[in-house]
Amino acid sequence: MKLFAPIAALCLLAAASSAQAADPNLGRNLAATCANCHGTNGNAVKGAGIDALSGMPKDKTLQKLADFKSGDKPASIMHQIAKGYTDEQLDLIATYFAAQK
């Protein structure tokens, strides 16, 4: 009986992790939080002074996000937003925007 609780907890943790990773829309859902500033699907309004994320190469997006997260790139809000995501979530977001047109 003493082993049941830890084993049950590990099973629940594994199920939750695989459920999150298996969601094919997770990248899209996370990227939706960027729409307020960067436009729907990363299509920013031209001339608004905000980077368009749609179609930006994944590695370039990840580098910018890493720079915001580390504080190497100053920003008014992006450094705070980037710190709120795990590296895996940022990868999903960058992958999503790279696939947009």
N, CA, C and O atoms as CSV, one atom per row, in Angstrom:
chain,resi,resn,atom,element,x,y,z
A,1,MET,N,N,0.827,-1.198,0.000
A,1,MET,CA,C,0.000,0.000,0.000
A,1,MET,C,C,0.872,1.263,0.000
A,1,MET,O,O,0.475,2.285,-0.559
A,2,LYS,N,N,2.053,1.199,0.622
A,2,LYS,CA,C,2.921,2.365,0.684
A,2,LYS,C,C,3.452,2.749,-0.696
A,2,LYS,O,O,3.746,3.920,-0.934
A,3,LEU,N,N,3.579,1.802,-1.594
A,3,LEU,CA,C,4.073,2.089,-2.934
A,3,LEU,C,C,2.984,2.618,-3.858
A,3,LEU,O,O,3.293,3.195,-4.901
A,4,PHE,N,N,1.745,2.438,-3.508
A,4,PHE,CA,C,0.645,2.828,-4.381
A,4,PHE,C,C,0.620,4.335,-4.654
A,4,PHE,O,O,0.478,4.748,-5.806
A,5,ALA,N,N,0.754,5.140,-3.636
A,5,ALA,CA,C,0.658,6.597,-3.805
A,5,ALA,C,C,1.757,7.139,-4.726
A,5,ALA,O,O,1.442,7.903,-5.639
A,6,PRO,N,N,3.033,6.779,-4.528
A,6,PRO,CA,C,4.059,7.299,-5.441
A,6,PRO,C,C,3.884,6.796,-6.880
A,6,PRO,O,O,4.106,7.538,-7.836
A,7,ILE,N,N,3.490,5.550,-7.018
A,7,ILE,CA,C,3.290,5.012,-8.364
A,7,ILE,C,C,2.110,5.702,-9.038
A,7,ILE,O,O,2.178,6.044,-10.218
A,8,ALA,N,N,1.043,5.903,-8.299
A,8,ALA,CA,C,-0.125,6.590,-8.842
A,8,ALA,C,C,0.228,8.022,-9.256
A,8,ALA,O,O,-0.215,8.500,-10.300
A,9,ALA,N,N,1.018,8.691,-8.439
A,9,ALA,CA,C,1.427,10.065,-8.749
A,9,ALA,C,C,2.271,10.109,-10.017
A,9,ALA,O,O,2.090,10.994,-10.853
A,10,LEU,N,N,3.191,9.159,-10.164
A,10,LEU,CA,C,4.015,9.104,-11.370
A,10,LEU,C,C,3.169,8.833,-12.612
A,10,LEU,O,O,3.412,9.416,-13.669
A,11,CYS,N,N,2.194,7.964,-12.490
A,11,CYS,CA,C,1.305,7.666,-13.625
A,11,CYS,C,C,0.505,8.901,-14.035
A,11,CYS,O,O,0.353,9.183,-15.224
A,12,LEU,N,N,-0.002,9.632,-13.049
A,12,LEU,CA,C,-0.752,10.853,-13.359
A,12,LEU,C,C,0.132,11.905,-14.011
A,12,LEU,O,O,-0.288,12.584,-14.948
A,13,LEU,N,N,1.352,12.038,-13.514
A,13,LEU,CA,C,2.291,12.997,-14.086
A,13,LEU,C,C,2.636,12.626,-15.522
A,13,LEU,O,O,2.675,13.494,-16.393
A,14,ALA,N,N,2.881,11.365,-15.772
A,14,ALA,CA,C,3.203,10.908,-17.126
A,14,ALA,C,C,2.020,11.127,-18.061
A,14,ALA,O,O,2.205,11.545,-19.205
A,15,ALA,N,N,0.821,10.852,-17.595
A,15,ALA,CA,C,-0.372,11.039,-18.425
A,15,ALA,C,C,-0.582,12.510,-18.754
A,15,ALA,O,O,-0.940,12.848,-19.882
A,16,ALA,N,N,-0.365,13.382,-17.780
A,16,ALA,CA,C,-0.537,14.818,-18.016
A,16,ALA,C,C,0.502,15.333,-19.003
A,16,ALA,O,O,0.177,16.139,-19.874
A,17,SER,N,N,1.742,14.881,-18.880
A,17,SER,CA,C,2.799,15.320,-19.781
A,17,SER,C,C,2.541,14.855,-21.199
A,17,SER,O,O,2.706,15.626,-22.144
A,18,SER,N,N,2.138,13.604,-21.359
A,18,SER,CA,C,1.899,13.100,-22.708
A,18,SER,C,C,0.655,13.731,-23.321
A,18,SER,O,O,0.596,13.912,-24.537
A,19,ALA,N,N,-0.323,14.064,-22.516
A,19,ALA,CA,C,-1.526,14.710,-23.039
A,19,ALA,C,C,-1.191,16.093,-23.578
A,19,ALA,O,O,-1.709,16.490,-24.622
A,20,GLN,N,N,-0.333,16.828,-22.883
A,20,GLN,CA,C,0.048,18.159,-23.340
A,20,GLN,C,C,0.871,18.060,-24.619
A,20,GLN,O,O,0.656,18.827,-25.558
A,21,ALA,N,N,1.812,17.122,-24.661
A,21,ALA,CA,C,2.665,16.980,-25.832
A,21,ALA,C,C,1.876,16.479,-27.035
A,21,ALA,O,O,2.240,16.767,-28.175
A,22,ALA,N,N,0.818,15.744,-26.799
A,22,ALA,CA,C,0.048,15.163,-27.894
A,22,ALA,C,C,-0.944,16.145,-28.506
A,22,ALA,O,O,-1.531,15.839,-29.544
A,23,ASP,N,N,-1.147,17.288,-27.914
A,23,ASP,CA,C,-2.115,18.254,-28.434
A,23,ASP,C,C,-1.550,18.907,-29.697
A,23,ASP,O,O,-0.610,19.697,-29.613
A,24,PRO,N,N,-2.112,18.586,-30.869
A,24,PRO,CA,C,-1.568,19.142,-32.106
A,24,PRO,C,C,-1.799,20.646,-32.251
A,24,PRO,O,O,-1.183,21.284,-33.104
A,25,ASN,N,N,-2.666,21.208,-31.441
A,25,ASN,CA,C,-2.974,22.638,-31.520
A,25,ASN,C,C,-2.287,23.460,-30.438
A,25,ASN,O,O,-2.537,24.660,-30.323
A,26,LEU,N,N,-1.432,22.836,-29.649
A,26,LEU,CA,C,-0.820,23.547,-28.530
A,26,LEU,C,C,0.007,24.740,-29.003
A,26,LEU,O,O,-0.081,25.816,-28.412
A,27,GLY,N,N,0.801,24.573,-30.046
A,27,GLY,CA,C,1.595,25.688,-30.570
A,27,GLY,C,C,0.720,26.841,-31.016
A,27,GLY,O,O,1.001,28.002,-30.718
A,28,ARG,N,N,-0.347,26.512,-31.735
A,28,ARG,CA,C,-1.296,27.541,-32.190
A,28,ARG,C,C,-1.941,28.241,-31.004
A,28,ARG,O,O,-2.072,29.465,-30.997
A,29,ASN,N,N,-2.339,27.473,-30.011
A,29,ASN,CA,C,-3.007,28.043,-28.839
A,29,ASN,C,C,-2.073,28.955,-28.064
A,29,ASN,O,O,-2.484,30.022,-27.607
A,30,LEU,N,N,-0.827,28.549,-27.913
A,30,LEU,CA,C,0.141,29.403,-27.221
A,30,LEU,C,C,0.426,30.663,-28.036
A,30,LEU,O,O,0.537,31.755,-27.478
A,31,ALA,N,N,0.543,30.511,-29.350
A,31,ALA,CA,C,0.833,31.655,-30.226
A,31,ALA,C,C,-0.315,32.655,-30.265
A,31,ALA,O,O,-0.107,33.830,-30.569
A,32,ALA,N,N,-1.514,32.200,-29.961
A,32,ALA,CA,C,-2.673,33.102,-29.976
A,32,ALA,C,C,-2.512,34.238,-28.977
A,32,ALA,O,O,-3.101,35.305,-29.147
A,33,THR,N,N,-1.715,34.014,-27.933
A,33,THR,CA,C,-1.512,35.067,-26.932
A,33,THR,C,C,-0.694,36.231,-27.492
A,33,THR,O,O,-0.648,37.303,-26.889
A,34,CYS,N,N,-0.055,36.028,-28.630
A,34,CYS,CA,C,0.773,37.065,-29.247
A,34,CYS,C,C,-0.037,38.003,-30.150
A,34,CYS,O,O,0.462,39.043,-30.582
A,35,ALA,N,N,-1.282,37.628,-30.429
A,35,ALA,CA,C,-2.095,38.346,-31.419
A,35,ALA,C,C,-2.379,39.795,-31.046
A,35,ALA,O,O,-2.497,40.642,-31.931
A,36,ASN,N,N,-2.489,40.094,-29.775
A,36,ASN,CA,C,-2.814,41.468,-29.382
A,36,ASN,C,C,-1.805,42.482,-29.923
A,36,ASN,O,O,-2.176,43.591,-30.308
A,37,CYS,N,N,-0.558,42.104,-29.949
A,37,CYS,CA,C,0.473,43.019,-30.436
A,37,CYS,C,C,0.948,42.679,-31.844
A,37,CYS,O,O,1.161,43.573,-32.662
A,38,HIS,N,N,1.115,41.392,-32.127
A,38,HIS,CA,C,1.733,40.961,-33.379
A,38,HIS,C,C,0.724,40.563,-34.450
A,38,HIS,O,O,1.119,40.112,-35.525
A,39,GLY,N,N,-0.569,40.720,-34.179
A,39,GLY,CA,C,-1.597,40.420,-35.158
A,39,GLY,C,C,-1.984,38.947,-35.204
A,39,GLY,O,O,-1.249,38.081,-34.730
A,40,THR,N,N,-3.137,38.684,-35.775
A,40,THR,CA,C,-3.626,37.327,-35.907
A,40,THR,C,C,-2.641,36.507,-36.733
A,40,THR,O,O,-2.238,36.913,-37.823
A,41,ASN,N,N,-2.262,35.358,-36.203
A,41,ASN,CA,C,-1.292,34.461,-36.849
A,41,ASN,C,C,0.043,35.140,-37.136
A,41,ASN,O,O,0.782,34.715,-38.025
A,42,GLY,N,N,0.350,36.187,-36.387
A,42,GLY,CA,C,1.627,36.870,-36.536
A,42,GLY,C,C,1.692,37.863,-37.676
A,42,GLY,O,O,2.776,38.333,-38.024
A,43,ASN,N,N,0.551,38.192,-38.266
A,43,ASN,CA,C,0.491,39.158,-39.366
A,43,ASN,C,C,0.269,40.554,-38.809
A,43,ASN,O,O,-0.857,41.050,-38.763
A,44,ALA,N,N,1.351,41.173,-38.390
A,44,ALA,CA,C,1.271,42.502,-37.785
A,44,ALA,C,C,0.838,43.545,-38.807
A,44,ALA,O,O,1.071,43.394,-40.006
A,45,VAL,N,N,0.215,44.587,-38.320
A,45,VAL,CA,C,-0.196,45.701,-39.179
A,45,VAL,C,C,1.057,46.438,-39.645
A,45,VAL,O,O,1.885,46.854,-38.835
A,46,LYS,N,N,1.180,46.590,-40.949
A,46,LYS,CA,C,2.350,47.280,-41.508
A,46,LYS,C,C,2.399,48.719,-41.008
A,46,LYS,O,O,1.383,49.413,-40.960
A,47,GLY,N,N,3.591,49.149,-40.640
A,47,GLY,CA,C,3.784,50.502,-40.171
A,47,GLY,C,C,3.459,50.713,-38.705
A,47,GLY,O,O,3.565,51.832,-38.203
A,48,ALA,N,N,3.064,49.650,-38.010
A,48,ALA,CA,C,2.709,49.777,-36.600
A,48,ALA,C,C,3.932,49.726,-35.680
A,48,ALA,O,O,3.826,49.997,-34.484
A,49,GLY,N,N,5.082,49.382,-36.240
A,49,GLY,CA,C,6.296,49.320,-35.426
A,49,GLY,C,C,6.450,48.028,-34.649
A,49,GLY,O,O,7.315,47.925,-33.780
A,50,ILE,N,N,5.629,47.052,-34.950
A,50,ILE,CA,C,5.685,45.742,-34.287
A,50,ILE,C,C,6.156,44.721,-35.314
A,50,ILE,O,O,5.701,44.734,-36.458
A,51,ASP,N,N,7.067,43.835,-34.911
A,51,ASP,CA,C,7.549,42.802,-35.824
A,51,ASP,C,C,6.426,41.865,-36.236
A,51,ASP,O,O,5.623,41.439,-35.407
A,52,ALA,N,N,6.377,41.547,-37.531
A,52,ALA,CA,C,5.490,40.494,-38.018
A,52,ALA,C,C,6.182,39.169,-37.727
A,52,ALA,O,O,7.360,39.005,-38.044
A,53,LEU,N,N,5.475,38.235,-37.134
A,53,LEU,CA,C,6.056,36.946,-36.789
A,53,LEU,C,C,5.745,35.880,-37.832
A,53,LEU,O,O,6.415,34.849,-37.892
A,54,SER,N,N,4.751,36.124,-38.634
A,54,SER,CA,C,4.315,35.166,-39.649
A,54,SER,C,C,5.436,34.894,-40.649
A,54,SER,O,O,5.951,35.813,-41.285
A,55,GLY,N,N,5.807,33.619,-40.779
A,55,GLY,CA,C,6.833,33.231,-41.730
A,55,GLY,C,C,8.257,33.492,-41.294
A,55,GLY,O,O,9.188,33.183,-42.037
A,56,MET,N,N,8.457,34.051,-40.110
A,56,MET,CA,C,9.816,34.297,-39.620
A,56,MET,C,C,10.477,32.939,-39.343
A,56,MET,O,O,9.855,32.068,-38.735
A,57,PRO,N,N,11.720,32.749,-39.777
A,57,PRO,CA,C,12.386,31.475,-39.523
A,57,PRO,C,C,12.397,31.130,-38.027
A,57,PRO,O,O,12.608,31.990,-37.172
A,58,LYS,N,N,12.169,29.868,-37.750
A,58,LYS,CA,C,12.067,29.402,-36.363
A,58,LYS,C,C,13.297,29.782,-35.543
A,58,LYS,O,O,13.163,30.260,-34.417
A,59,ASP,N,N,14.493,29.577,-36.095
A,59,ASP,CA,C,15.701,29.858,-35.327
A,59,ASP,C,C,15.839,31.344,-35.001
A,59,ASP,O,O,16.351,31.702,-33.940
A,60,LYS,N,N,15.389,32.199,-35.899
A,60,LYS,CA,C,15.440,33.645,-35.648
A,60,LYS,C,C,14.464,34.032,-34.534
A,60,LYS,O,O,14.797,34.822,-33.650
A,61,THR,N,N,13.251,33.464,-34.588
A,61,THR,CA,C,12.256,33.735,-33.545
A,61,THR,C,C,12.753,33.236,-32.194
A,61,THR,O,O,12.647,33.937,-31.187
A,62,LEU,N,N,13.297,32.018,-32.177
A,62,LEU,CA,C,13.804,31.462,-30.914
A,62,LEU,C,C,14.939,32.302,-30.350
A,62,LEU,O,O,15.024,32.489,-29.136
A,63,GLN,N,N,15.812,32.810,-31.213
A,63,GLN,CA,C,16.915,33.647,-30.735
A,63,GLN,C,C,16.390,34.945,-30.123
A,63,GLN,O,O,16.859,35.378,-29.071
A,64,LYS,N,N,15.412,35.560,-30.792
A,64,LYS,CA,C,14.829,36.792,-30.248
A,64,LYS,C,C,14.168,36.520,-28.897
A,64,LYS,O,O,14.339,37.285,-27.948
A,65,LEU,N,N,13.418,35.431,-28.819
A,65,LEU,CA,C,12.740,35.098,-27.562
A,65,LEU,C,C,13.748,34.804,-26.453
A,65,LEU,O,O,13.554,35.214,-25.308
A,66,ALA,N,N,14.822,34.096,-26.795
A,66,ALA,CA,C,15.868,33.802,-25.805
A,66,ALA,C,C,16.532,35.089,-25.325
A,66,ALA,O,O,16.833,35.233,-24.140
A,67,ASP,N,N,16.759,36.025,-26.248
A,67,ASP,CA,C,17.366,37.312,-25.876
A,67,ASP,C,C,16.445,38.116,-24.962
A,67,ASP,O,O,16.908,38.756,-24.018
A,68,PHE,N,N,15.144,38.083,-25.240
A,68,PHE,CA,C,14.188,38.755,-24.351
A,68,PHE,C,C,14.185,38.090,-22.985
A,68,PHE,O,O,14.233,38.761,-21.954
A,69,LYS,N,N,14.128,36.761,-22.989
A,69,LYS,CA,C,14.029,35.996,-21.733
A,69,LYS,C,C,15.247,36.214,-20.841
A,69,LYS,O,O,15.116,36.323,-19.622
A,70,SER,N,N,16.428,36.279,-21.450
A,70,SER,CA,C,17.657,36.457,-20.677
A,70,SER,C,C,17.894,37.908,-20.271
A,70,SER,O,O,18.692,38.185,-19.376
A,71,GLY,N,N,17.200,38.831,-20.933
A,71,GLY,CA,C,17.409,40.251,-20.661
A,71,GLY,C,C,18.453,40.875,-21.562
A,71,GLY,O,O,18.752,42.062,-21.429
A,72,ASP,N,N,19.027,40.085,-22.493
A,72,ASP,CA,C,20.024,40.625,-23.423
A,72,ASP,C,C,19.425,41.631,-24.392
A,72,ASP,O,O,20.122,42.535,-24.853
A,73,LYS,N,N,18.150,41.488,-24.706
A,73,LYS,CA,C,17.467,42.421,-25.602
A,73,LYS,C,C,16.456,43.206,-24.771
A,73,LYS,O,O,15.494,42.630,-24.264
A,74,PRO,N,N,16.664,44.503,-24.629
A,74,PRO,CA,C,15.729,45.300,-23.832
A,74,PRO,C,C,14.369,45.417,-24.507
A,74,PRO,O,O,14.260,45.430,-25.733
A,75,ALA,N,N,13.351,45.499,-23.687
A,75,ALA,CA,C,11.984,45.604,-24.206
A,75,ALA,C,C,11.093,46.224,-23.145
A,75,ALA,O,O,11.434,46.266,-21.963
A,76,SER,N,N,9.954,46.700,-23.593
A,76,SER,CA,C,9.005,47.257,-22.631
A,76,SER,C,C,8.181,46.155,-21.974
A,76,SER,O,O,7.821,46.275,-20.803
A,77,ILE,N,N,7.877,45.083,-22.707
A,77,ILE,CA,C,7.039,44.021,-22.147
A,77,ILE,C,C,7.520,42.613,-22.521
A,77,ILE,O,O,7.284,41.668,-21.769
A,78,MET,N,N,8.190,42.457,-23.669
A,78,MET,CA,C,8.529,41.118,-24.152
A,78,MET,C,C,9.437,40.338,-23.200
A,78,MET,O,O,9.343,39.112,-23.133
A,79,HIS,N,N,10.293,41.008,-22.481
A,79,HIS,CA,C,11.162,40.286,-21.546
A,79,HIS,C,C,10.335,39.619,-20.445
A,79,HIS,O,O,10.692,38.543,-19.965
A,80,GLN,N,N,9.246,40.246,-20.050
A,80,GLN,CA,C,8.370,39.654,-19.031
A,80,GLN,C,C,7.545,38.520,-19.619
A,80,GLN,O,O,7.364,37.485,-18.978
A,81,ILE,N,N,7.047,38.708,-20.826
A,81,ILE,CA,C,6.225,37.679,-21.465
A,81,ILE,C,C,7.059,36.432,-21.729
A,81,ILE,O,O,6.622,35.323,-21.421
A,82,ALA,N,N,8.247,36.594,-22.290
A,82,ALA,CA,C,9.092,35.446,-22.629
A,82,ALA,C,C,9.456,34.619,-21.398
A,82,ALA,O,O,9.568,33.396,-21.488
A,83,LYS,N,N,9.639,35.260,-20.270
A,83,LYS,CA,C,9.975,34.532,-19.039
A,83,LYS,C,C,8.827,33.670,-18.547
A,83,LYS,O,O,9.037,32.771,-17.733
A,84,GLY,N,N,7.614,33.930,-19.027
A,84,GLY,CA,C,6.449,33.162,-18.598
A,84,GLY,C,C,6.281,31.841,-19.320
A,84,GLY,O,O,5.377,31.074,-18.989
A,85,TYR,N,N,7.131,31.556,-20.301
A,85,TYR,CA,C,7.032,30.322,-21.072
A,85,TYR,C,C,8.254,29.447,-20.854
A,85,TYR,O,O,9.356,29.943,-20.619
A,86,THR,N,N,8.046,28.144,-20.934
A,86,THR,CA,C,9.175,27.214,-20.889
A,86,THR,C,C,9.860,27.245,-22.253
A,86,THR,O,O,9.298,27.754,-23.223
A,87,ASP,N,N,11.060,26.708,-22.325
A,87,ASP,CA,C,11.763,26.636,-23.601
A,87,ASP,C,C,10.986,25.775,-24.596
A,87,ASP,O,O,10.984,26.060,-25.793
A,88,GLU,N,N,10.332,24.734,-24.111
A,88,GLU,CA,C,9.532,23.869,-24.979
A,88,GLU,C,C,8.339,24.631,-25.551
A,88,GLU,O,O,8.006,24.473,-26.725
A,89,GLN,N,N,7.704,25.448,-24.736
A,89,GLN,CA,C,6.570,26.245,-25.213
A,89,GLN,C,C,7.024,27.283,-26.231
A,89,GLN,O,O,6.346,27.505,-27.234
A,90,LEU,N,N,8.162,27.920,-25.983
A,90,LEU,CA,C,8.693,28.895,-26.935
A,90,LEU,C,C,9.027,28.215,-28.263
A,90,LEU,O,O,8.834,28.803,-29.327
A,91,ASP,N,N,9.521,26.994,-28.204
A,91,ASP,CA,C,9.807,26.237,-29.420
A,91,ASP,C,C,8.525,25.977,-30.211
A,91,ASP,O,O,8.511,26.103,-31.435
A,92,LEU,N,N,7.455,25.616,-29.512
A,92,LEU,CA,C,6.169,25.391,-30.177
A,92,LEU,C,C,5.647,26.680,-30.830
A,92,LEU,O,O,5.132,26.654,-31.947
A,93,ILE,N,N,5.786,27.789,-30.130
A,93,ILE,CA,C,5.343,29.079,-30.658
A,93,ILE,C,C,6.144,29.450,-31.912
A,93,ILE,O,O,5.573,29.853,-32.925
A,94,ALA,N,N,7.462,29.309,-31.831
A,94,ALA,CA,C,8.320,29.643,-32.972
A,94,ALA,C,C,8.033,28.732,-34.168
A,94,ALA,O,O,8.049,29.186,-35.312
A,95,THR,N,N,7.777,27.477,-33.910
A,95,THR,CA,C,7.440,26.529,-34.972
A,95,THR,C,C,6.135,26.931,-35.640
A,95,THR,O,O,6.020,26.889,-36.865
A,96,TYR,N,N,5.157,27.320,-34.840
A,96,TYR,CA,C,3.870,27.740,-35.379
A,96,TYR,C,C,4.021,28.950,-36.293
A,96,TYR,O,O,3.521,28.946,-37.418
A,97,PHE,N,N,4.710,29.987,-35.815
A,97,PHE,CA,C,4.842,31.203,-36.625
A,97,PHE,C,C,5.672,30.969,-37.888
A,97,PHE,O,O,5.405,31.589,-38.918
A,98,ALA,N,N,6.659,30.100,-37.830
A,98,ALA,CA,C,7.466,29.806,-39.013
A,98,ALA,C,C,6.629,29.172,-40.124
A,98,ALA,O,O,6.937,29.326,-41.305
A,99,ALA,N,N,5.585,28.467,-39.743
A,99,ALA,CA,C,4.727,27.799,-40.719
A,99,ALA,C,C,3.635,28.700,-41.296
A,99,ALA,O,O,2.936,28.302,-42.228
A,100,GLN,N,N,3.483,29.898,-40.755
A,100,GLN,CA,C,2.441,30.820,-41.227
A,100,GLN,C,C,2.906,31.586,-42.456
A,100,GLN,O,O,4.103,31.767,-42.677
A,101,LYS,N,N,1.952,32.026,-43.239
A,101,LYS,CA,C,2.257,32.820,-44.443
A,101,LYS,C,C,1.682,34.212,-44.312
A,101,LYS,O,O,1.832,35.030,-45.219
